[in-house]
Amino acid sequence: MGVALLSGCASGNSGSKGSQGASGEPEAKSVSLTFAVETPKDEETKQVWQEIVDGYTSKRGNVSIKLDYAPNDGDAFRTWLTTGLIGGTSPDIIPSRYTWTHEDLNKDLLVDLTAEYDKPNPYAGDKVWKDTFNPSILNEMKNPISGSLAGITLQTLSIRVFYNQDLFKQHNLSIPKTWTEFLDVQAKLKEAGVTPFAFANSKPGDNHYLWAVNMMTNQLAAEKVRSYDFNGNRQLELNEIAASVDEGAVDLESPDWTGYMPILKDWSQYWAKGYNAMNGDAAKEMFLRGDAAMVMAGNFELKTIQDSKARKFEYGTFALPYLTKEQNPNAAEKNYELGGYPDLVFAIPKKVTGDKLAAAVDFFMYLSSPEVAAIMGNKMYVATTLAGVDLPSNLSGFQFVGDRILVNFYAAHIDKKLNEDLVKIGQLYLEGTITEEKYKTELQKTLKTDMAAVLKTNGWTKENGYGSKQE
């Protein structure tokens, strides 16, 4: 696919229809686009999106863009997206997830942008577009089978423990680096009558349980499946995960993959009461009121925490401490970071063609420019996916301090039922209603069943390298 970019000067106002652009060619005719984002939780973020849209249209006078909103609930969002793509009713630019762009491109529902990434980005000093991104993040955006790119990514995530600095000073506590130190800090807080941790575990979408399990699992067992990283992007994709399960390298009844269970259960003694009924917003609010000393959150929550009027204390952040041999003999004794993958992803439906497509691609280039990265970093607290662009000072605590996680089979976009079982059956395990053995058996059953279905649906077998490009 080739798209002729809009003519005209990218850094200044375009003339009216029919005027001459910087290239000497006539301006493209007027184009109207609808640009959808997931519905923000606050009005300020909506205003920032509008500021970005206005910044673009001030440079491209022949393009008008209407801002629209998609559901921000995971299941409703995916339903909205799929229905619009299949029915041809979706906006001209849609939000997505990077794994969904893989699926939807395979179904011929999205525009393949691969060729566009080889062109210069006029909003980034005419550098080749693909060269302006962090290579590892852009590599994950590629379809694991075809290597094609069907979207852009504007944010990468980092998860941190937010802590109440005033409480830490009051009780003479230091920032913990190891799990042993982490538990010691919480024991001292609990003894002093302070609730150590606000942990949200009311439903899978709260994510606290998922985050902790993923970081622990990768510390204990990631190296056991590194050979399944067929495309070498340091992240196991769906076909690679299915291969590792099919060949028995991932077995959730084995202590290699479930060593986190007793560790997590032991940690739960320091969580706020009623954690299995506490959602993410309630946990965050408990922390902001000063009723809990710590909470887990991503950089996407930083704005809410930093700007909260309820917070009367100074806060800081640190990476979830790493496990040591004291917790598990297989512990790598280093951090494995959850995050560093493509997020805030946008794509273009296949129905968009001609001048609309040219305008949409040009807008994508603007969205992934240093100018917009600065706006989003300073006003939305978004950690950019661009290479060579420093994070704003308010995100300095989110710089990675360890390796990225290699395997994430519990994620909802990989295995929705396993994601749900992890938390729902995990609630019973934490409460002591079911045994660890029962928990393991149920998780393994779900994983085996679902990955077998994935292999069958996609025609992936050991004989064809599970659909990989292995030489």
N, C-alpha and C positions, 0 to 999 in steps of 0.2 A: 504494500500500500504506500502510495506517495501522496503527501499533502502539501500543497503550496501554501507557505505561510503568508499571513497578511502582509501586504506591503506597507511601508510607512516607517517612521522613526519610532523605535521602541522606547526611547527615553524622553520623548516629548509629545506634545499634543498632536494628534493626527488632524489633517484638514478635513473639510467636508467631502461628501461623496463627489468623486470626479477630480479631486485635487491630486497633485503630484506628491508621492512619497519620497523618502531619501534615495530610493533606487531609481527614481525618475519614472517609475511605472505608475499608472493610475491607482488610486486607492481602491481597495476592495469595496464592493457594495455593502450597504447596511445589513447587519446581521444581528439577530436577537437570540440569546441563549438563556436557558434556565439552568441554574447551578444549584444543586441540592447538597446540603450538609446535614449530618445528624443533628437533631434538635438540641441546641446547647441548653445547659441547666441554668444559665444566667443570661440576663439581657446584655451585659457588657460584652460577652463573647459574640452575640449576634451583631453588636455594633462593630466589633473588630472585623468580622467577616464582611460587613457592608463597607468598611473602610478599605479593605483589600480589593473588593469589587470596584469601588469608586476609583481606587488608584490605577487599576487596569484600564477602565473605560476613559479615564482622563488622558491616557496615552494612545488609546485606540478609539477615536471619536466615532468610528463607524460601527462599533460594537456596543450593544446594550445587553446587560445581564440582569436577570431577575433572580433574586436569592429565594430558594425554597428550602423546605425542611423535611427530612425523613425521620421515621421513628428512631429513638435511641435505645429501645429495648431490643436485645439481641435477636430473639425469635421473631418478633414483629418486624424488625428491620430486614431480616433475611427474606421473610414472606413478601414484604413491600418491594424489595429489590427484584426478586425472582418474578413476581407477578408483572411488574412494569416492564422488565426485559422481554419476557415471553409475549406479553400483550402489546408491546410497542408503545406503551403509555408513559414510560419513565422520562424524567427530565433529560436534558441534553448532556449534562455532566452529573454523575452519580457518585455518592460515597460507597465504599465497599470495604472488604477485607482482602488482604493480599492473597490468601488461599482461595477466596471466592473468585478473584479475577482469574486464577488458574482454571477453576471449574467452568466459569462462564465463557472464557475464551475457547475452551475445548468444545463447548456447545454452540460456538459461533454466534454468541450473543453480544460480544464486545469488539471494539475496534482494536486491531493489532497495531501497537505503537512502536514496534521494534525498529523499523526504519527511521522513525522520527528521532530516536535517541542518538542516531549518528550525525544529526544536523546541529549547527551552532545554535546556541540559545542567545538571542539578542538582549535578553535581560540579565545575562551573566557574562558580559564582555565578549560575546560571541564564542565562548568556549563550547566545545562539543558537549551536547546536553548530557550524555551518559557519563562524561568525565567529571561532571560537577557533583555527583552523588558519592556518598560513602560506598566503596566497591562491594563490601560484604552485604550491605543492606540492599543495594540494587540487584545483587546476585540472587537474593531471596525473592525479589519481585518477579524473577524470571520463572516462567512455567517450567516445572522440573522435568518435563518430558520434551517439550519442543524448544525450550530456551527463549520463548517469545515473551515480550513485555506488553501487558494489557492495561497498564495504569501508572499512576505516579504515587509516591509515598512522601509525605511531608513531615512525619514525626516518627521518632523511635522512643521506646518507653524505658523507664528505669524505675524499679521499685525500691522504696526505702522505708526504714523505721523512723517515724517522726517521734521525737522525745521532748519532754518538758524540761528545758534547761534549768528552770528555777527549782523544780523538785530534785533534779540530779545534784545541784549545788547544795541544796538544803540537807540532803542525806549523804553528801560527800561521795558521790558515785562517779566513776569514770566511764567513758564510752567503751562498751565491750566489743572485742573483736572475735573471740572464740565463743562457742556455745556454752562452755563451762562458765565463762565470765558473764555471759548473758543471763544464765539462770541464777547466778550469784547476785547480780544486780536486782533481779525480780524478787528473789527471796528476801533481800534486805528491805525492799519497798513494801512487800506484803507484811513483813514483821512490824514495820512502822505504821501499818494501817492504811497504806496507799494501794489502790488497785493498780497492779503493774501494767496490764496490757488490755486494751479494748480490741477484742478479736471478733470479727463479724463472720458468722457461720450459719445464717438463717436459710440460705439457699446457695446453689452453685454460683450464681452471678455475683455474690459478695466477693469472691475471688481470694480472700485471705487464705483459706485452706489450700486452694489450688496453688497459689504462689509459694507457700511454705513447702508443700509436697514436691513441687517441681525443683526448687532450689536444693532441697535435701536429696532427692532422688539422683540428681545429676552429680552431686558430690560423692555418692556411694556407688553409682553403677554406670555413669556415662561412658567411661572408657571401654566398657564391655561391648558397646555397639558402634564404636567409631568407624569400624570397617564397613558399616552399612551406609556411610555418608558417600554414596556413589558419585555425586556431582561435586564433592569437595567444598561445599559452601558452609561447613561447620554447623549444619542444622539438618536434622533428619526430616525429610519431607514425607508426605503421606505414603508414597510408594516404598520409601526406605524403611519407614516404621512398619508397614505391612510385611516387608521382607524379614525384618528382625523378629517379628512375632511368628511368622510362618516357619522360620528356621529354629525357633526356640531360644533365641538370644535374649528375648524379653519374655520373662515368665513371672507373672505377678504372684505366684505362690512360692517363689524363691526368695530367700532373705536378701539377695542382691538388690531386688527391686522394692522390697517392703520393709527394709530396715528402718525407714522413717517412722513407722507406725508407733512403736513404743516411745520414741523420742517426742513425737508430736503429742501423744497422750500425756506424757509427763509434763510437757510445757503447759498443757491446758489448765493445770492447777493455778496458774498465775493469770488466767484470763478473767475478765469481768464476768460476774454471775449472769447466767442466762445467755451465754454466747451462742447457743444453738437457735436462739430466737432473735438475735441481734443482727440487723442489716448493716450495710456499709455506712450509710448516712448516720445511723444511730451511734456506731462506733466512733466515727469522726467527731460527732457532736460531743460525745462523752470526753474525748481527748481535749477538744477545744474549751470545754467548761473547766478543765483542770481536774476532772474526776477520774482520769486514768493517766498514767505517766507516759504511755507509748501507744502508737497505733501504726499499722502498715498502710502505706498509700503510694500511688505512683506520682510521677511529676505532673500528670494531668489533674491532680487534686491540689497542687501547690497553690494555685490562685485562691481557692476557697479557704485554705488554711492560713495563708499569709494575710488575706484581707478580712478575715473573720473579726467581727466586732465583739464576739463572745470571748475571744482569746485575750487573757490578761497576763500572759507570760511569754518569755522568749522561747523559741523552739529551735531545734537542730535536727539533723538527719544523719543516719548511718546505715550502712549495708547490713542486711540480716546476717548476724555472725555465723561463721562457718563451723561445721562439726569437726570434732577431733577424734582421735582413736579411743578416747574415753567414752564417747557415745557409740561408736561403731568401728570395728577394726578395719573396715573398708573405706573409711573417710579419707577423702583426698586432702583434707586440712587446708583448703583454700576456697575462696568464694567462687560460686557459679552464679552468675547474674541472670535473673529473669528479665528479659527485655532485649533491646538491641535489634529487634526485628522491625519490619516495616509496619507502620501504623498511619492513621489518618490518610487512608488510601482513596483515590478517586479514579474513575474510569469513564469511558465514553461508550454508550450503547451503539450497537452496529447500525441502528436506524439513522444515526447522524452521518450525513454525507455532505459533499460539496463545500460551499462557503461556511456552513455551520461547523463542519469538521475542521476546516482550516482555522477558524476562530477558536474552537475548543482546544486544539493543540497549542495554539499560540498562548491562550490563557493558562494552560498547564505549564508552559515554560515560564510564564510570569509567576505563577504560584510557587514554583520551585526555584525562585531567584533569591539572592542574598537580601534584597530589599524586603521581600515578604518574610523571609526567615527571621529577620530582625524584628519586624512587627509582631509576628507570632510568638517569638521568644520572649519579648518584653511585655506583651499584653495578654497572651494566652498561656505563657509558660510552656511553650512547645519546644522540645529538644529536636533540633533540625536533623534531617537526613543528609544534608549537604556536606561535602568534604571541605575542609579548610575554613569553615565558618565557626567561630568560637561561640560557645553557649553564653548567654547573658549571665551576669553575676548571680542572679536569683536562682539559677539552675546549677551552680557550681557543685552543690552537694550531690548531684545526680550523675557525675562522671563515673564511668565504670571502674571498679576496683578489682575485678576478677574476670574469669572467662565467661563467655555467654553459654547458657545452657545448650546442650547438644540435642536433647530429645524432650519432646513435649506432647506425648501421646494422650495426656489427660485433657488437653485443650478442647473446648467445645467445637472448634472448627475442624478438629481431627476426628474426634469420636464423641458425639453429643451424649450418648447414653453413658459412656464411661465417665465423662465429666460430671454427669448427674449422680451416678452411683458413688463416685469418689466422695462426694459431700453427703448425700442422703444416707448411705450406709455408714459412712464415716461418723455421722452424728450418733448413730446407734452404738458404734464402737467406742466413741469417746464417753458416752453415757454408761458404758458397761453392759449394754443390753445384748450385744453379740460378741463373740470371741474374735480375736485377731485372725484365727484360721478361717472362720466363716467369711470375714471381710475379704481376705485374700482370694478365697475360692470364687466369690461372687465377682470380684473385679477381673480375675483371669478369665472367667467364663464370658463376660461381656466383651473383653478385649479380643479374645480368640474368635468369637462369633462375628463381631463387627469387622475385624480385619480380613476374615475369610470372605465376607461379603464384598469388601473393597477390592480384593484380588479378583474375584469373579466378575464384578461389574466392569473393571478396567482391563481385564484380560492379562493381568500381570502374573507371571510365573517365574520360577527359578530359571527355567530354560531361556526365557527372553530377558533375563536380567532384571525382572520386575519392572520392565518398562524403562530402565535406565539407559544412559548412553555409554555404558561401559564398553571399552575397546576390547 
